[in-house]
Amino acid sequence: MLNDPDLPLYDRAIQALYPPGSIFKIVSSLANLEADGLDTHERIHCTGSYTMGLEKRVFHCWKLKGHGWLDFHEAVAQSCDVYFYQVALKVGPSMIEKFAKSVGLGQRSGVDLPSEKKGLLPLAWKTSIGQHWQGGDT
């Protein structure tokens, strides 16, 4: 088992580093609420993609044809990527990272787990490798 290339003894729950996925939509939303920048009743239109920057980079929603007009509660229920792209851009990466740290992301849990990794916060990580933050990173 020690030599198995599938690493059956590797505890992926505490040792692997995975992107957080849709749960991070809530982190950026809560950061925006804390900064008094999120109106939960404001409706944002999802066409299935969001275009940004001078290079017109396109970011897609999981629902290719889009969700139409959504408020915050509908966007959470549908996990609409386009809605949360715009929410994250409103609050910005520094506030999102500050809030992520305040809820314990990017650090060990405090439970006695000998091989636990602390995870990465994207802004700090990208800065540490000498790269600049881009709007699409947010």
DAQUI-V642446 format. One record per residue. N is the residue number from 1. RES is the residue in one small letter. OMEGA is omega in whole degrees, -180 to 180 (NA if undefined). Layout:
BEGIN
n = {N,N}
res = {RES,RES}
omega = {OMEGA,OMEGA}
END
This chain:
BEGIN
n = {1,2,3,4,5,6,7,8,9,10,11,12,13,14,15,16,17,18,19,20,21,22,23,24,25,26,27,28,29,30,31,32,33,34,35,36,37,38,39,40,41,42,43,44,45,46,47,48,49,50,51,52,53,54,55,56,57,58,59,60,61,62,63,64,65,66,67,68,69,70,71,72,73,74,75,76,77,78,79,80,81,82,83,84,85,86,87,88,89,90,91,92,93,94,95,96,97,98,99,100,101,102,103,104,105,106,107,108,109,110,111,112,113,114,115,116,117,118,119,120,121,122,123,124,125,126,127,128,129,130,131,132,133,134,135,136,137,138}
res = {m,l,n,d,p,d,l,p,l,y,d,r,a,i,q,a,l,y,p,p,g,s,i,f,k,i,v,s,s,l,a,n,l,e,a,d,g,l,d,t,h,e,r,i,h,c,t,g,s,y,t,m,g,l,e,k,r,v,f,h,c,w,k,l,k,g,h,g,w,l,d,f,h,e,a,v,a,q,s,c,d,v,y,f,y,q,v,a,l,k,v,g,p,s,m,i,e,k,f,a,k,s,v,g,l,g,q,r,s,g,v,d,l,p,s,e,k,k,g,l,l,p,l,a,w,k,t,s,i,g,q,h,w,q,g,g,d,t}
omega = {180,-178,-179,-179,177,177,-178,180,-180,-178,-175,-179,-177,-176,-178,179,-179,172,-174,179,-171,179,-180,175,180,179,-180,178,179,176,180,176,-180,180,-179,-179,-176,173,-175,179,179,-179,179,-177,177,177,-177,177,178,-178,-180,174,180,-179,178,179,-177,175,-173,171,178,179,-170,-179,177,-179,-174,-178,-178,166,-176,-176,178,180,176,-179,-178,-176,-176,-179,-177,178,-175,171,-176,176,-179,180,180,-176,177,-173,-177,180,178,-180,178,180,178,177,-177,177,172,178,-180,179,178,-174,-177,175,-178,177,-168,-176,-177,174,-177,180,-177,168,-168,-177,179,-179,-177,177,-177,178,173,179,178,178,179,178,179,176,-179,NA}
END
